[in-house]
Amino acid sequence: MILYGKLVLKNLPIKSAKAINTDESLSFHDQLEEAFIRLCKQLDIPVPIWLKKNTREIGRYKKTFFSDEQFIEEFHFDKFVLEIEV
């Protein structure tokens, strides 16, 4: 699984990263969680609150985003976009 992430400000990407998880012994959920946490560390942001809408969007579109409301701290970006390549 390859997980791509980018921080967007005024519809322009300002920072991006990718995390790769090739551990086939883990479930999809565990691979996603591990790569997601690693990606947040690479982008130097805290892990946002994961909502049901994020689960639905990942399941349907292999893509979701996190708004600034899903972060406890205040940041200088509009959204965090997450995309999966399985």
SESE-142104 format. One record per residue: residue number from 0; residue in one letter; x, y negated, z of N, C-alpha, C, O in turn. Coordinates in steps of 0.1 Angstrom, whole numbers. Each point is the difference from the previous one (the first is absolute). Last residue first. Layout:
REM residues N
NUM, A, X, Y, Z, X, Y, Z, X, Y, Z, X, Y, Z
...
END
This chain:
REM residues 86
85, V, -33, -10, -37, 2, 13, 6, 8, 9, -9, 2, 12, 3
84, E, -9, -66, 9, 3, 9, -12, 3, 14, 5, 10, 2, 7
83, I, -35, -51, 14, 6, 14, 1, 2, 6, -14, -8, -2, -9
82, E, 4, -51, 35, -4, 9, -11, 7, 13, 1, 12, 1, 3
81, L, -26, -52, 24, 6, 14, 1, -5, 8, -11, -12, 1, -3
80, V, 17, -56, 20, -6, 9, -9, 8, 13, 1, 12, 0, 1
79, F, -23, -46, 29, 10, 10, -1, -6, 11, -9, -10, 6, 4
78, K, 0, -62, 2, -4, 14, 1, 12, 9, -2, 10, -4, -6
77, D, -7, -45, 11, -14, 2, 0, -5, 14, 2, -10, 3, 6
76, F, 55, -29, 16, -5, 7, -13, -15, 2, 1, -5, 0, 11
75, H, 37, -15, 26, 0, -9, -11, -2, 7, -14, 7, -2, -9
74, F, -23, 14, 63, 10, 1, -10, -2, -10, -11, -10, -6, -1
73, E, -5, 23, 57, -3, -9, -12, 12, 1, -10, 12, -1, 5
72, E, -28, 42, 30, 8, -13, -1, -4, -7, -12, -6, 5, -10
71, I, -16, 35, 16, -1, -7, 13, 7, -13, 0, -5, -10, 6
70, F, -18, 34, -49, 13, -1, 7, -3, -8, 13, -7, -9, 1
69, Q, -26, 16, -34, 3, 13, 4, 14, 1, 8, 4, 10, 4
68, E, -23, -50, -26, -8, 3, 11, 3, 14, 6, -3, 3, 12
67, D, 23, -20, -53, 6, -5, 12, -8, 3, 13, 6, 0, 11
66, S, -13, 34, -51, 0, -15, 1, 6, -4, 13, 4, 8, 9
65, F, 2, 36, -42, -2, -4, 13, 1, -15, 1, 9, -6, -5
64, F, -20, 47, -35, 8, -12, 5, -4, -3, 14, -11, 4, 4
63, T, 14, 40, -44, -8, -8, 10, 8, -12, 4, 12, -1, -4
62, K, -14, 49, -31, 5, -13, 2, -9, -7, 10, -12, 3, 0
61, K, 4, 39, -23, 14, 2, 4, 7, -14, 2, 12, -2, -1
60, Y, -60, 13, -7, 8, -8, -10, 15, 2, 2, 8, -5, -8
59, R, -43, 28, 35, -6, -2, -13, 10, -5, -10, 1, 5, -12
58, G, 12, 3, 58, -6, 12, -6, -5, -2, -14, 2, 9, -8
57, I, 14, -46, 32, 11, 9, -3, -5, 13, -6, 6, 5, -10
56, E, -38, -36, 25, 7, -5, -12, 11, 9, -4, 3, 2, -12
55, R, -27, 8, 52, -9, 2, -12, 8, -4, -13, 0, 7, -10
54, T, 21, -14, 52, -1, 14, -3, -8, 2, -13, 4, 8, -8
53, N, -2, -51, 24, 13, 4, -5, 0, 14, -4, 6, 4, -10
52, K, -43, -21, 32, 0, -5, -14, 14, 4, -6, 0, 3, -12
51, K, -7, 5, 58, -7, 10, -8, 0, -4, -15, 1, 8, -9
50, L, 39, -29, 38, -15, 1, 1, -5, 11, -9, 7, 5, -8
49, W, 41, -21, 34, -5, 8, -11, -15, 1, 2, -4, 6, 11
48, I, 43, -43, 6, -12, 8, 5, -6, 7, -13, -3, -7, -9
47, P, 56, -7, 7, -14, -6, 2, -10, 10, 5, 2, 12, 0
46, V, 53, -16, 8, -10, 9, -6, -14, -6, 2, -4, -3, 11
45, P, 46, -30, -13, -5, 10, 9, -11, 8, -8, -5, -4, -10
44, I, 48, -17, -15, -13, -4, 5, -5, 10, 10, 4, 12, -2
43, D, 36, -13, -30, 1, -7, 12, -13, -7, 5, 0, -11, 4
42, L, 12, 42, -41, -6, -13, -3, 1, -9, 12, -3, -12, -1
41, Q, 17, 57, 5, 8, -6, -11, -5, -14, -3, 9, -8, -3
40, K, -34, 32, 35, 14, -3, 5, 8, -6, -11, 7, -10, 3
39, C, -48, 26, -16, -2, -12, 8, 13, -4, 6, 3, -12, 1
38, L, -3, 53, -24, -2, -12, -9, -2, -13, 8, 6, -10, -4
37, R, -4, 51, 28, 13, -3, -6, -1, -13, -9, 9, -8, 0
36, I, -49, 25, 17, 8, -6, 11, 13, -4, -5, 5, -11, 3
35, F, -32, 35, -34, -6, -13, 3, 8, -8, 11, 3, -12, -1
34, A, 8, 57, -10, 5, -9, -10, -5, -14, 2, 7, -10, -2
33, E, -23, 44, 31, 15, -2, 2, 5, -10, -11, 8, -9, 4
32, E, -53, 21, -6, 2, -8, 12, 15, -2, 2, 4, -12, 3
31, L, -18, 39, -39, -4, -14, -2, 3, -8, 12, 6, -11, -1
30, Q, 2, 57, 3, 9, -6, -9, -3, -15, -2, 9, -8, 0
29, D, -39, 33, 26, 13, -2, 7, 10, -6, -9, 8, -9, 4
28, H, -50, 20, -23, -1, -11, 10, 13, -3, 7, 3, -11, 2
27, F, -5, 48, -32, -1, -13, -7, 0, -12, 10, 7, -10, -2
26, S, 16, 53, 22, -13, -2, -7, 1, -14, -7, 9, -8, 2
25, L, 36, 37, 6, -9, -9, 6, -13, -1, -7, 0, 1, -13
24, S, 38, 23, -3, -6, 7, 11, -10, -8, 8, -8, 5, 7
23, E, 35, -21, -45, -11, 7, -4, -7, 8, 12, -11, 4, -1
22, D, 44, -48, -5, -2, 11, 9, -13, 7, -3, -11, -4, 5
21, T, 31, -37, -24, 0, 12, -8, -2, 13, 9, 3, 11, -5
20, N, -8, -68, 2, -1, 11, 9, -2, 13, -8, -10, 2, -7
19, I, 25, -59, 1, -2, 14, -6, 0, 10, 11, 8, 0, 9
18, A, -16, -57, -17, 4, 11, 9, -3, 13, -6, -11, 2, -5
17, K, 19, -58, -10, -6, 13, -2, 5, 10, 10, 12, -2, 4
16, A, -20, -57, -13, 9, 12, 4, -8, 12, -3, -11, 0, -4
15, S, 10, -60, -1, -5, 14, -2, 10, 10, 4, 12, -3, 2
14, K, -28, -54, -1, 9, 10, 4, -6, 14, -2, -12, 2, 1
13, I, -9, -42, -17, 12, -6, 6, 10, 9, 5, 12, -3, 2
12, P, -55, -2, -41, 7, 9, 9, 12, -7, 6, 8, -6, -8
11, L, -54, -18, -7, 13, 2, -5, 7, 9, 10, 0, -2, 12
10, N, -44, -18, -6, 0, 9, -12, 13, 3, -6, 1, 4, -11
9, K, -6, -29, 52, -6, -8, -11, 1, 8, -13, 4, -6, -10
8, L, 22, 32, 41, -4, -14, 5, -4, -7, -12, 7, -2, -10
7, V, 5, 56, 27, -5, -9, -10, -4, -13, 7, -6, -1, 10
6, L, 37, 50, -4, -6, -11, 7, -4, -11, -10, 8, -3, -9
5, K, -2, 59, 4, 5, -13, -3, -8, -10, 8, -12, 2, 3
4, G, 25, 55, -11, -6, -10, 7, 5, -14, -4, 12, -1, -4
3, Y, -15, 59, -8, 5, -13, -4, -8, -10, 9, -12, 1, 2
2, L, 25, 54, -2, -9, -10, 5, 6, -14, -3, 12, -2, 4
1, I, -10, 58, -18, 7, -13, -1, -10, -10, 4, -11, -1, -5
0, M, 17, 58, 10, -8, -12, 0, 9, -12, 0, 10, -1, 7
END
